[in-house]
Amino acid sequence: MDRKKKIAAITAVANYIKSEQEAIAFSQSRISHFVPEIKETKEQSPLVMNLWGISGRQQQMQMRSMMQIKALHR
């Protein structure tokens, strides 16, 4: 039973990462229609999103807000 839980957890994480990558690819394709190309350079720099960094910052902001709420109620 423990092995099945591990496989399910790994599969869930892999599916989550895949869906995030697909969402980024979709948003990049949508953004490329609105971003004008720079005529001075021949290559357009790719839009790079650091998912781990975004997640870390989001968690830090959430922790700070929870600490502020806790401080106000004392």
C-alpha positions as CSV (number, residue, x, y, z in Angstrom):
1,M,0.0,0.0,0.0
2,D,2.9,2.3,0.8
3,R,4.3,1.8,-2.7
4,K,1.0,2.8,-4.3
5,K,0.9,6.0,-2.3
6,K,4.4,6.9,-3.4
7,I,3.6,6.2,-7.0
8,A,0.4,8.3,-6.8
9,A,2.3,11.2,-5.2
10,I,5.1,11.1,-7.8
11,T,2.5,11.0,-10.6
12,A,0.6,13.9,-9.1
13,V,3.7,16.0,-8.9
14,A,4.8,15.1,-12.5
15,N,1.3,16.0,-13.8
16,Y,1.3,19.3,-11.9
17,I,4.7,20.2,-13.3
18,K,3.6,19.3,-16.8
19,S,0.4,21.4,-16.5
20,E,2.4,24.4,-15.3
21,Q,4.8,24.0,-18.3
22,E,1.9,23.8,-20.7
23,A,0.3,26.9,-19.1
24,I,3.6,28.8,-19.5
25,A,3.9,27.7,-23.1
26,F,0.3,28.9,-23.8
27,S,0.9,32.2,-22.1
28,Q,4.1,32.8,-24.0
29,S,2.3,32.1,-27.3
30,R,-0.4,34.6,-26.3
31,I,2.2,37.2,-25.2
32,S,4.2,36.9,-28.4
33,H,1.3,38.3,-30.3
34,F,1.2,41.5,-28.2
35,V,5.0,42.1,-27.7
36,P,6.4,44.0,-30.7
37,E,9.7,42.6,-32.0
38,I,12.8,44.8,-31.5
39,K,14.1,45.7,-34.9
40,E,17.6,46.3,-33.8
41,T,18.2,42.6,-32.8
42,K,17.3,39.7,-35.0
43,E,16.6,37.4,-32.1
44,Q,13.8,37.9,-29.6
45,S,14.8,37.0,-26.1
46,P,12.7,34.3,-24.6
47,L,10.4,35.0,-21.7
48,V,11.8,32.9,-18.8
49,M,9.7,32.2,-15.7
50,N,11.3,30.6,-12.7
51,L,8.5,28.6,-11.2
52,W,10.4,27.6,-8.1
53,G,11.3,31.3,-7.4
54,I,7.7,32.4,-7.8
55,S,6.4,29.7,-5.6
56,G,9.0,30.5,-2.9
57,R,8.1,34.2,-2.9
58,Q,4.5,33.4,-2.8
59,Q,5.0,31.2,0.3
60,Q,7.1,33.9,2.0
61,M,4.4,36.5,1.4
62,Q,1.8,34.1,2.8
63,M,3.8,33.4,5.9
64,R,4.4,37.1,6.5
65,S,0.7,37.8,6.2
66,M,-0.1,35.0,8.6
67,M,2.4,36.3,11.1
68,Q,0.9,39.8,10.8
69,I,-2.6,38.5,11.4
70,K,-1.3,36.5,14.4
71,A,0.5,39.7,15.8
72,L,-2.7,41.8,15.4
73,H,-4.9,39.4,17.4
74,R,-2.6,39.3,20.4
